[in-house]
Amino acid sequence: MAGVGFLMILINALGYLLGWQTDFTPLWIIGLVFVVIGMKWVSKN
């Protein structure tokens, strides 16, 4: 889950850096939530 979240944040960053004309802000927020949840799952194991 953390990996999927990281990919979502990476897509958002690439969109910003490469000047893509789409808004990936919701993708960034969901990705951040996935990273946090995924890291909590990893720390429990």
mmCIF entry with sequence, helices, sheets and N, C-alpha, C, O atoms, coordinates in Angstrom:
data_MODEL
# 
_entry.id   MODEL 
# 
_entity.id                         1 
_entity.type                       polymer 
_entity.pdbx_number_of_molecules   1 
# 
_entity_poly.entity_id                      1 
_entity_poly.type                           'polypeptide(L)' 
_entity_poly.nstd_linkage                   no 
_entity_poly.nstd_monomer                   no 
_entity_poly.pdbx_seq_one_letter_code       MAGVGFLMILINALGYLLGWQTDFTPLWIIGLVFVVIGMKWVSKN 
_entity_poly.pdbx_seq_one_letter_code_can   MAGVGFLMILINALGYLLGWQTDFTPLWIIGLVFVVIGMKWVSKN 
_entity_poly.pdbx_strand_id                 A 
# 
loop_
_entity_poly_seq.entity_id 
_entity_poly_seq.num 
_entity_poly_seq.mon_id 
_entity_poly_seq.hetero 
1 1  MET n 
1 2  ALA n 
1 3  GLY n 
1 4  VAL n 
1 5  GLY n 
1 6  PHE n 
1 7  LEU n 
1 8  MET n 
1 9  ILE n 
1 10 LEU n 
1 11 ILE n 
1 12 ASN n 
1 13 ALA n 
1 14 LEU n 
1 15 GLY n 
1 16 TYR n 
1 17 LEU n 
1 18 LEU n 
1 19 GLY n 
1 20 TRP n 
1 21 GLN n 
1 22 THR n 
1 23 ASP n 
1 24 PHE n 
1 25 THR n 
1 26 PRO n 
1 27 LEU n 
1 28 TRP n 
1 29 ILE n 
1 30 ILE n 
1 31 GLY n 
1 32 LEU n 
1 33 VAL n 
1 34 PHE n 
1 35 VAL n 
1 36 VAL n 
1 37 ILE n 
1 38 GLY n 
1 39 MET n 
1 40 LYS n 
1 41 TRP n 
1 42 VAL n 
1 43 SER n 
1 44 LYS n 
1 45 ASN n 
# 
_struct_asym.id          A 
_struct_asym.entity_id   1 
# 
loop_
_struct_conf.conf_type_id 
_struct_conf.id 
_struct_conf.pdbx_PDB_helix_id 
_struct_conf.beg_label_comp_id 
_struct_conf.beg_label_asym_id 
_struct_conf.beg_label_seq_id 
_struct_conf.pdbx_beg_PDB_ins_code 
_struct_conf.end_label_comp_id 
_struct_conf.end_label_asym_id 
_struct_conf.end_label_seq_id 
_struct_conf.pdbx_end_PDB_ins_code 
_struct_conf.beg_auth_comp_id 
_struct_conf.beg_auth_asym_id 
_struct_conf.beg_auth_seq_id 
_struct_conf.end_auth_comp_id 
_struct_conf.end_auth_asym_id 
_struct_conf.end_auth_seq_id 
_struct_conf.pdbx_PDB_helix_class 
_struct_conf.details 
_struct_conf.pdbx_PDB_helix_length 
HELX_P HELX_P1 AA1 ALA A 2  ? LEU A 18 ? ALA A 2  LEU A 18 1 ? 17 
HELX_P HELX_P2 AA2 THR A 25 ? LYS A 44 ? THR A 25 LYS A 44 1 ? 20 
# 
_struct_conf_type.id          HELX_P 
_struct_conf_type.criteria    ? 
_struct_conf_type.reference   ? 
# 
loop_
_atom_site.group_PDB 
_atom_site.id 
_atom_site.type_symbol 
_atom_site.label_atom_id 
_atom_site.label_alt_id 
_atom_site.label_comp_id 
_atom_site.label_asym_id 
_atom_site.label_entity_id 
_atom_site.label_seq_id 
_atom_site.pdbx_PDB_ins_code 
_atom_site.Cartn_x 
_atom_site.Cartn_y 
_atom_site.Cartn_z 
_atom_site.occupancy 
_atom_site.B_iso_or_equiv 
_atom_site.pdbx_formal_charge 
_atom_site.auth_seq_id 
_atom_site.auth_comp_id 
_atom_site.auth_asym_id 
_atom_site.auth_atom_id 
_atom_site.pdbx_PDB_model_num 
ATOM 1   N N  . MET A 1 1  ? 0.832  -1.179 0.000   1.00 0.00 ? 1  MET A N  1 
ATOM 2   C CA . MET A 1 1  ? 0.000  0.000  0.000   1.00 0.00 ? 1  MET A CA 1 
ATOM 3   C C  . MET A 1 1  ? 0.885  1.254  0.000   1.00 0.00 ? 1  MET A C  1 
ATOM 4   O O  . MET A 1 1  ? 0.561  2.253  -0.642  1.00 0.00 ? 1  MET A O  1 
ATOM 5   N N  . ALA A 1 2  ? 1.993  1.187  0.720   1.00 0.00 ? 2  ALA A N  1 
ATOM 6   C CA . ALA A 1 2  ? 2.900  2.324  0.737   1.00 0.00 ? 2  ALA A CA 1 
ATOM 7   C C  . ALA A 1 2  ? 3.508  2.543  -0.645  1.00 0.00 ? 2  ALA A C  1 
ATOM 8   O O  . ALA A 1 2  ? 3.737  3.681  -1.055  1.00 0.00 ? 2  ALA A O  1 
ATOM 9   N N  . GLY A 1 3  ? 3.770  1.448  -1.360  1.00 0.00 ? 3  GLY A N  1 
ATOM 10  C CA . GLY A 1 3  ? 4.332  1.562  -2.711  1.00 0.00 ? 3  GLY A CA 1 
ATOM 11  C C  . GLY A 1 3  ? 3.371  2.221  -3.681  1.00 0.00 ? 3  GLY A C  1 
ATOM 12  O O  . GLY A 1 3  ? 3.779  3.038  -4.506  1.00 0.00 ? 3  GLY A O  1 
ATOM 13  N N  . VAL A 1 4  ? 2.106  1.873  -3.586  1.00 0.00 ? 4  VAL A N  1 
ATOM 14  C CA . VAL A 1 4  ? 1.093  2.481  -4.450  1.00 0.00 ? 4  VAL A CA 1 
ATOM 15  C C  . VAL A 1 4  ? 0.967  3.971  -4.142  1.00 0.00 ? 4  VAL A C  1 
ATOM 16  O O  . VAL A 1 4  ? 0.850  4.793  -5.051  1.00 0.00 ? 4  VAL A O  1 
ATOM 17  N N  . GLY A 1 5  ? 0.992  4.307  -2.867  1.00 0.00 ? 5  GLY A N  1 
ATOM 18  C CA . GLY A 1 5  ? 0.924  5.711  -2.480  1.00 0.00 ? 5  GLY A CA 1 
ATOM 19  C C  . GLY A 1 5  ? 2.116  6.492  -2.992  1.00 0.00 ? 5  GLY A C  1 
ATOM 20  O O  . GLY A 1 5  ? 1.980  7.628  -3.447  1.00 0.00 ? 5  GLY A O  1 
ATOM 21  N N  . PHE A 1 6  ? 3.308  5.866  -2.914  1.00 0.00 ? 6  PHE A N  1 
ATOM 22  C CA . PHE A 1 6  ? 4.505  6.529  -3.425  1.00 0.00 ? 6  PHE A CA 1 
ATOM 23  C C  . PHE A 1 6  ? 4.399  6.770  -4.924  1.00 0.00 ? 6  PHE A C  1 
ATOM 24  O O  . PHE A 1 6  ? 4.807  7.826  -5.408  1.00 0.00 ? 6  PHE A O  1 
ATOM 25  N N  . LEU A 1 7  ? 3.857  5.810  -5.665  1.00 0.00 ? 7  LEU A N  1 
ATOM 26  C CA . LEU A 1 7  ? 3.683  5.993  -7.111  1.00 0.00 ? 7  LEU A CA 1 
ATOM 27  C C  . LEU A 1 7  ? 2.705  7.128  -7.419  1.00 0.00 ? 7  LEU A C  1 
ATOM 28  O O  . LEU A 1 7  ? 2.906  7.879  -8.374  1.00 0.00 ? 7  LEU A O  1 
ATOM 29  N N  . MET A 1 8  ? 1.658  7.252  -6.621  1.00 0.00 ? 8  MET A N  1 
ATOM 30  C CA . MET A 1 8  ? 0.699  8.335  -6.836  1.00 0.00 ? 8  MET A CA 1 
ATOM 31  C C  . MET A 1 8  ? 1.355  9.696  -6.608  1.00 0.00 ? 8  MET A C  1 
ATOM 32  O O  . MET A 1 8  ? 1.134  10.636 -7.371  1.00 0.00 ? 8  MET A O  1 
ATOM 33  N N  . ILE A 1 9  ? 2.161  9.791  -5.552  1.00 0.00 ? 9  ILE A N  1 
ATOM 34  C CA . ILE A 1 9  ? 2.867  11.043 -5.281  1.00 0.00 ? 9  ILE A CA 1 
ATOM 35  C C  . ILE A 1 9  ? 3.877  11.327 -6.385  1.00 0.00 ? 9  ILE A C  1 
ATOM 36  O O  . ILE A 1 9  ? 4.050  12.477 -6.790  1.00 0.00 ? 9  ILE A O  1 
ATOM 37  N N  . LEU A 1 10 ? 4.544  10.281 -6.875  1.00 0.00 ? 10 LEU A N  1 
ATOM 38  C CA . LEU A 1 10 ? 5.513  10.440 -7.962  1.00 0.00 ? 10 LEU A CA 1 
ATOM 39  C C  . LEU A 1 10 ? 4.840  10.941 -9.239  1.00 0.00 ? 10 LEU A C  1 
ATOM 40  O O  . LEU A 1 10 ? 5.394  11.797 -9.929  1.00 0.00 ? 10 LEU A O  1 
ATOM 41  N N  . ILE A 1 11 ? 3.666  10.425 -9.561  1.00 0.00 ? 11 ILE A N  1 
ATOM 42  C CA . ILE A 1 11 ? 2.927  10.897 -10.740 1.00 0.00 ? 11 ILE A CA 1 
ATOM 43  C C  . ILE A 1 11 ? 2.582  12.368 -10.591 1.00 0.00 ? 11 ILE A C  1 
ATOM 44  O O  . ILE A 1 11 ? 2.682  13.135 -11.548 1.00 0.00 ? 11 ILE A O  1 
ATOM 45  N N  . ASN A 1 12 ? 2.176  12.761 -9.392  1.00 0.00 ? 12 ASN A N  1 
ATOM 46  C CA . ASN A 1 12 ? 1.868  14.169 -9.140  1.00 0.00 ? 12 ASN A CA 1 
ATOM 47  C C  . ASN A 1 12 ? 3.102  15.034 -9.337  1.00 0.00 ? 12 ASN A C  1 
ATOM 48  O O  . ASN A 1 12 ? 3.027  16.093 -9.961  1.00 0.00 ? 12 ASN A O  1 
ATOM 49  N N  . ALA A 1 13 ? 4.227  14.593 -8.813  1.00 0.00 ? 13 ALA A N  1 
ATOM 50  C CA . ALA A 1 13 ? 5.463  15.371 -8.947  1.00 0.00 ? 13 ALA A CA 1 
ATOM 51  C C  . ALA A 1 13 ? 5.901  15.466 -10.406 1.00 0.00 ? 13 ALA A C  1 
ATOM 52  O O  . ALA A 1 13 ? 6.317  16.533 -10.858 1.00 0.00 ? 13 ALA A O  1 
ATOM 53  N N  . LEU A 1 14 ? 5.811  14.373 -11.138 1.00 0.00 ? 14 LEU A N  1 
ATOM 54  C CA . LEU A 1 14 ? 6.176  14.403 -12.556 1.00 0.00 ? 14 LEU A CA 1 
ATOM 55  C C  . LEU A 1 14 ? 5.251  15.318 -13.352 1.00 0.00 ? 14 LEU A C  1 
ATOM 56  O O  . LEU A 1 14 ? 5.697  16.031 -14.251 1.00 0.00 ? 14 LEU A O  1 
ATOM 57  N N  . GLY A 1 15 ? 3.975  15.297 -13.021 1.00 0.00 ? 15 GLY A N  1 
ATOM 58  C CA . GLY A 1 15 ? 3.034  16.188 -13.692 1.00 0.00 ? 15 GLY A CA 1 
ATOM 59  C C  . GLY A 1 15 ? 3.385  17.644 -13.478 1.00 0.00 ? 15 GLY A C  1 
ATOM 60  O O  . GLY A 1 15 ? 3.259  18.463 -14.389 1.00 0.00 ? 15 GLY A O  1 
ATOM 61  N N  . TYR A 1 16 ? 3.820  17.963 -12.285 1.00 0.00 ? 16 TYR A N  1 
ATOM 62  C CA . TYR A 1 16 ? 4.219  19.341 -11.986 1.00 0.00 ? 16 TYR A CA 1 
ATOM 63  C C  . TYR A 1 16 ? 5.515  19.704 -12.704 1.00 0.00 ? 16 TYR A C  1 
ATOM 64  O O  . TYR A 1 16 ? 5.613  20.767 -13.317 1.00 0.00 ? 16 TYR A O  1 
ATOM 65  N N  . LEU A 1 17 ? 6.507  18.822 -12.628 1.00 0.00 ? 17 LEU A N  1 
ATOM 66  C CA . LEU A 1 17 ? 7.815  19.115 -13.217 1.00 0.00 ? 17 LEU A CA 1 
ATOM 67  C C  . LEU A 1 17 ? 7.796  19.135 -14.741 1.00 0.00 ? 17 LEU A C  1 
ATOM 68  O O  . LEU A 1 17 ? 8.506  19.929 -15.359 1.00 0.00 ? 17 LEU A O  1 
ATOM 69  N N  . LEU A 1 18 ? 6.995  18.273 -15.349 1.00 0.00 ? 18 LEU A N  1 
ATOM 70  C CA . LEU A 1 18 ? 6.959  18.180 -16.804 1.00 0.00 ? 18 LEU A CA 1 
ATOM 71  C C  . LEU A 1 18 ? 5.911  19.078 -17.439 1.00 0.00 ? 18 LEU A C  1 
ATOM 72  O O  . LEU A 1 18 ? 5.801  19.138 -18.664 1.00 0.00 ? 18 LEU A O  1 
ATOM 73  N N  . GLY A 1 19 ? 5.138  19.777 -16.609 1.00 0.00 ? 19 GLY A N  1 
ATOM 74  C CA . GLY A 1 19 ? 4.181  20.743 -17.132 1.00 0.00 ? 19 GLY A CA 1 
ATOM 75  C C  . GLY A 1 19 ? 2.938  20.120 -17.739 1.00 0.00 ? 19 GLY A C  1 
ATOM 76  O O  . GLY A 1 19 ? 2.326  20.703 -18.635 1.00 0.00 ? 19 GLY A O  1 
ATOM 77  N N  . TRP A 1 20 ? 2.554  18.933 -17.259 1.00 0.00 ? 20 TRP A N  1 
ATOM 78  C CA . TRP A 1 20 ? 1.315  18.336 -17.753 1.00 0.00 ? 20 TRP A CA 1 
ATOM 79  C C  . TRP A 1 20 ? 0.157  19.238 -17.364 1.00 0.00 ? 20 TRP A C  1 
ATOM 80  O O  . TRP A 1 20 ? 0.166  19.822 -16.281 1.00 0.00 ? 20 TRP A O  1 
ATOM 81  N N  . GLN A 1 21 ? -0.826 19.358 -18.218 1.00 0.00 ? 21 GLN A N  1 
ATOM 82  C CA . GLN A 1 21 ? -1.932 20.298 -18.021 1.00 0.00 ? 21 GLN A CA 1 
ATOM 83  C C  . GLN A 1 21 ? -3.102 19.683 -17.257 1.00 0.00 ? 21 GLN A C  1 
ATOM 84  O O  . GLN A 1 21 ? -4.252 20.055 -17.489 1.00 0.00 ? 21 GLN A O  1 
ATOM 85  N N  . THR A 1 22 ? -2.825 18.756 -16.356 1.00 0.00 ? 22 THR A N  1 
ATOM 86  C CA . THR A 1 22 ? -3.888 18.144 -15.555 1.00 0.00 ? 22 THR A CA 1 
ATOM 87  C C  . THR A 1 22 ? -3.631 18.426 -14.080 1.00 0.00 ? 22 THR A C  1 
ATOM 88  O O  . THR A 1 22 ? -2.506 18.724 -13.679 1.00 0.00 ? 22 THR A O  1 
ATOM 89  N N  . ASP A 1 23 ? -4.677 18.330 -13.290 1.00 0.00 ? 23 ASP A N  1 
ATOM 90  C CA . ASP A 1 23 ? -4.573 18.589 -11.861 1.00 0.00 ? 23 ASP A CA 1 
ATOM 91  C C  . ASP A 1 23 ? -4.539 17.255 -11.120 1.00 0.00 ? 23 ASP A C  1 
ATOM 92  O O  . ASP A 1 23 ? -5.529 16.523 -11.102 1.00 0.00 ? 23 ASP A O  1 
ATOM 93  N N  . PHE A 1 24 ? -3.401 16.942 -10.511 1.00 0.00 ? 24 PHE A N  1 
ATOM 94  C CA . PHE A 1 24 ? -3.231 15.691 -9.794  1.00 0.00 ? 24 PHE A CA 1 
ATOM 95  C C  . PHE A 1 24 ? -3.298 15.881 -8.280  1.00 0.00 ? 24 PHE A C  1 
ATOM 96  O O  . PHE A 1 24 ? -2.820 15.021 -7.540  1.00 0.00 ? 24 PHE A O  1 
ATOM 97  N N  . THR A 1 25 ? -3.872 16.973 -7.803  1.00 0.00 ? 25 THR A N  1 
ATOM 98  C CA . THR A 1 25 ? -3.923 17.227 -6.368  1.00 0.00 ? 25 THR A CA 1 
ATOM 99  C C  . THR A 1 25 ? -4.675 16.136 -5.606  1.00 0.00 ? 25 THR A C  1 
ATOM 100 O O  . THR A 1 25 ? -4.188 15.708 -4.560  1.00 0.00 ? 25 THR A O  1 
ATOM 101 N N  . PRO A 1 26 ? -5.831 15.664 -6.069  1.00 0.00 ? 26 PRO A N  1 
ATOM 102 C CA . PRO A 1 26 ? -6.486 14.569 -5.342  1.00 0.00 ? 26 PRO A CA 1 
ATOM 103 C C  . PRO A 1 26 ? -5.629 13.301 -5.317  1.00 0.00 ? 26 PRO A C  1 
ATOM 104 O O  . PRO A 1 26 ? -5.646 12.555 -4.337  1.00 0.00 ? 26 PRO A O  1 
ATOM 105 N N  . LEU A 1 27 ? -4.891 13.062 -6.383  1.00 0.00 ? 27 LEU A N  1 
ATOM 106 C CA . LEU A 1 27 ? -4.018 11.901 -6.434  1.00 0.00 ? 27 LEU A CA 1 
ATOM 107 C C  . LEU A 1 27 ? -2.913 12.013 -5.385  1.00 0.00 ? 27 LEU A C  1 
ATOM 108 O O  . LEU A 1 27 ? -2.536 11.014 -4.773  1.00 0.00 ? 27 LEU A O  1 
ATOM 109 N N  . TRP A 1 28 ? -2.394 13.224 -5.175  1.00 0.00 ? 28 TRP A N  1 
ATOM 110 C CA . TRP A 1 28 ? -1.359 13.456 -4.179  1.00 0.00 ? 28 TRP A CA 1 
ATOM 111 C C  . TRP A 1 28 ? -1.891 13.204 -2.770  1.00 0.00 ? 28 TRP A C  1 
ATOM 112 O O  . TRP A 1 28 ? -1.213 12.592 -1.944  1.00 0.00 ? 28 TRP A O  1 
ATOM 113 N N  . ILE A 1 29 ? -3.088 13.672 -2.504  1.00 0.00 ? 29 ILE A N  1 
ATOM 114 C CA . ILE A 1 29 ? -3.675 13.514 -1.177  1.00 0.00 ? 29 ILE A CA 1 
ATOM 115 C C  . ILE A 1 29 ? -3.940 12.043 -0.880  1.00 0.00 ? 29 ILE A C  1 
ATOM 116 O O  . ILE A 1 29 ? -3.607 11.560 0.203   1.00 0.00 ? 29 ILE A O  1 
ATOM 117 N N  . ILE A 1 30 ? -4.532 11.331 -1.824  1.00 0.00 ? 30 ILE A N  1 
ATOM 118 C CA . ILE A 1 30 ? -4.802 9.908  -1.637  1.00 0.00 ? 30 ILE A CA 1 
ATOM 119 C C  . ILE A 1 30 ? -3.493 9.137  -1.506  1.00 0.00 ? 30 ILE A C  1 
ATOM 120 O O  . ILE A 1 30 ? -3.389 8.221  -0.690  1.00 0.00 ? 30 ILE A O  1 
ATOM 121 N N  . GLY A 1 31 ? -2.496 9.504  -2.304  1.00 0.00 ? 31 GLY A N  1 
ATOM 122 C CA . GLY A 1 31 ? -1.195 8.851  -2.216  1.00 0.00 ? 31 GLY A CA 1 
ATOM 123 C C  . GLY A 1 31 ? -0.555 9.043  -0.859  1.00 0.00 ? 31 GLY A C  1 
ATOM 124 O O  . GLY A 1 31 ? 0.034  8.111  -0.312  1.00 0.00 ? 31 GLY A O  1 
ATOM 125 N N  . LEU A 1 32 ? -0.661 10.234 -0.314  1.00 0.00 ? 32 LEU A N  1 
ATOM 126 C CA . LEU A 1 32 ? -0.099 10.505 1.004   1.00 0.00 ? 32 LEU A CA 1 
ATOM 127 C C  . LEU A 1 32 ? -0.792 9.663  2.075   1.00 0.00 ? 32 LEU A C  1 
ATOM 128 O O  . LEU A 1 32 ? -0.137 9.137  2.974   1.00 0.00 ? 32 LEU A O  1 
ATOM 129 N N  . VAL A 1 33 ? -2.097 9.538  1.979   1.00 0.00 ? 33 VAL A N  1 
ATOM 130 C CA . VAL A 1 33 ? -2.847 8.710  2.932   1.00 0.00 ? 33 VAL A CA 1 
ATOM 131 C C  . VAL A 1 33 ? -2.415 7.247  2.804   1.00 0.00 ? 33 VAL A C  1 
ATOM 132 O O  . VAL A 1 33 ? -2.230 6.569  3.815   1.00 0.00 ? 33 VAL A O  1 
ATOM 133 N N  . PHE A 1 34 ? -2.253 6.759  1.584   1.00 0.00 ? 34 PHE A N  1 
ATOM 134 C CA . PHE A 1 34 ? -1.821 5.376  1.380   1.00 0.00 ? 34 PHE A CA 1 
ATOM 135 C C  . PHE A 1 34 ? -0.431 5.134  1.958   1.00 0.00 ? 34 PHE A C  1 
ATOM 136 O O  . PHE A 1 34 ? -0.184 4.084  2.551   1.00 0.00 ? 34 PHE A O  1 
ATOM 137 N N  . VAL A 1 35 ? 0.468  6.083  1.792   1.00 0.00 ? 35 VAL A N  1 
ATOM 138 C CA . VAL A 1 35 ? 1.815  5.928  2.340   1.00 0.00 ? 35 VAL A CA 1 
ATOM 139 C C  . VAL A 1 35 ? 1.760  5.855  3.865   1.00 0.00 ? 35 VAL A C  1 
ATOM 140 O O  . VAL A 1 35 ? 2.419  5.008  4.468   1.00 0.00 ? 35 VAL A O  1 
ATOM 141 N N  . VAL A 1 36 ? 0.993  6.720  4.479   1.00 0.00 ? 36 VAL A N  1 
ATOM 142 C CA . VAL A 1 36 ? 0.904  6.724  5.949   1.00 0.00 ? 36 VAL A CA 1 
ATOM 143 C C  . VAL A 1 36 ? 0.307  5.421  6.456   1.00 0.00 ? 36 VAL A C  1 
ATOM 144 O O  . VAL A 1 36 ? 0.829  4.827  7.399   1.00 0.00 ? 36 VAL A O  1 
ATOM 145 N N  . ILE A 1 37 ? -0.779 4.970  5.844   1.00 0.00 ? 37 ILE A N  1 
ATOM 146 C CA . ILE A 1 37 ? -1.411 3.722  6.269   1.00 0.00 ? 37 ILE A CA 1 
ATOM 147 C C  . ILE A 1 37 ? -0.476 2.540  6.026   1.00 0.00 ? 37 ILE A C  1 
ATOM 148 O O  . ILE A 1 37 ? -0.351 1.664  6.881   1.00 0.00 ? 37 ILE A O  1 
ATOM 149 N N  . GLY A 1 38 ? 0.171  2.511  4.883   1.00 0.00 ? 38 GLY A N  1 
ATOM 150 C CA . GLY A 1 38 ? 1.096  1.423  4.564   1.00 0.00 ? 38 GLY A CA 1 
ATOM 151 C C  . GLY A 1 38 ? 2.269  1.370  5.520   1.00 0.00 ? 38 GLY A C  1 
ATOM 152 O O  . GLY A 1 38 ? 2.704  0.283  5.901   1.00 0.00 ? 38 GLY A O  1 
ATOM 153 N N  . MET A 1 39 ? 2.789  2.517  5.914   1.00 0.00 ? 39 MET A N  1 
ATOM 154 C CA . MET A 1 39 ? 3.914  2.531  6.844   1.00 0.00 ? 39 MET A CA 1 
ATOM 155 C C  . MET A 1 39 ? 3.480  2.084  8.240   1.00 0.00 ? 39 MET A C  1 
ATOM 156 O O  . MET A 1 39 ? 4.269  1.474  8.960   1.00 0.00 ? 39 MET A O  1 
ATOM 157 N N  . LYS A 1 40 ? 2.245  2.377  8.630   1.00 0.00 ? 40 LYS A N  1 
ATOM 158 C CA . LYS A 1 40 ? 1.745  1.893  9.913   1.00 0.00 ? 40 LYS A CA 1 
ATOM 159 C C  . LYS A 1 40 ? 1.621  0.371  9.900   1.00 0.00 ? 40 LYS A C  1 
ATOM 160 O O  . LYS A 1 40 ? 1.931  -0.291 10.891  1.00 0.00 ? 40 LYS A O  1 
ATOM 161 N N  . TRP A 1 41 ? 1.166  -0.181 8.769   1.00 0.00 ? 41 TRP A N  1 
ATOM 162 C CA . TRP A 1 41 ? 1.051  -1.637 8.657   1.00 0.00 ? 41 TRP A CA 1 
ATOM 163 C C  . TRP A 1 41 ? 2.430  -2.287 8.746   1.00 0.00 ? 41 TRP A C  1 
ATOM 164 O O  . TRP A 1 41 ? 2.584  -3.335 9.374   1.00 0.00 ? 41 TRP A O  1 
ATOM 165 N N  . VAL A 1 42 ? 3.421  -1.677 8.127   1.00 0.00 ? 42 VAL A N  1 
ATOM 166 C CA . VAL A 1 42 ? 4.780  -2.229 8.138   1.00 0.00 ? 42 VAL A CA 1 
ATOM 167 C C  . VAL A 1 42 ? 5.350  -2.177 9.562   1.00 0.00 ? 42 VAL A C  1 
ATOM 168 O O  . VAL A 1 42 ? 6.012  -3.119 9.995   1.00 0.00 ? 42 VAL A O  1 
ATOM 169 N N  . SER A 1 43 ? 5.102  -1.105 10.275  1.00 0.00 ? 43 SER A N  1 
ATOM 170 C CA . SER A 1 43 ? 5.667  -0.972 11.617  1.00 0.00 ? 43 SER A CA 1 
ATOM 171 C C  . SER A 1 43 ? 5.022  -1.945 12.605  1.00 0.00 ? 43 SER A C  1 
ATOM 172 O O  . SER A 1 43 ? 5.647  -2.294 13.606  1.00 0.00 ? 43 SER A O  1 
ATOM 173 N N  . LYS A 1 44 ? 3.800  -2.388 12.354  1.00 0.00 ? 44 LYS A N  1 
ATOM 174 C CA . LYS A 1 44 ? 3.143  -3.351 13.241  1.00 0.00 ? 44 LYS A CA 1 
ATOM 175 C C  . LYS A 1 44 ? 3.724  -4.748 13.091  1.00 0.00 ? 44 LYS A C  1 
ATOM 176 O O  . LYS A 1 44 ? 3.655  -5.547 14.025  1.00 0.00 ? 44 LYS A O  1 
ATOM 177 N N  . ASN A 1 45 ? 4.289  -5.056 11.940  1.00 0.00 ? 45 ASN A N  1 
ATOM 178 C CA . ASN A 1 45 ? 4.821  -6.407 11.702  1.00 0.00 ? 45 ASN A CA 1 
ATOM 179 C C  . ASN A 1 45 ? 6.203  -6.539 12.153  1.00 0.00 ? 45 ASN A C  1 
ATOM 180 O O  . ASN A 1 45 ? 6.795  -7.611 12.025  1.00 0.00 ? 45 ASN A O  1 
# 
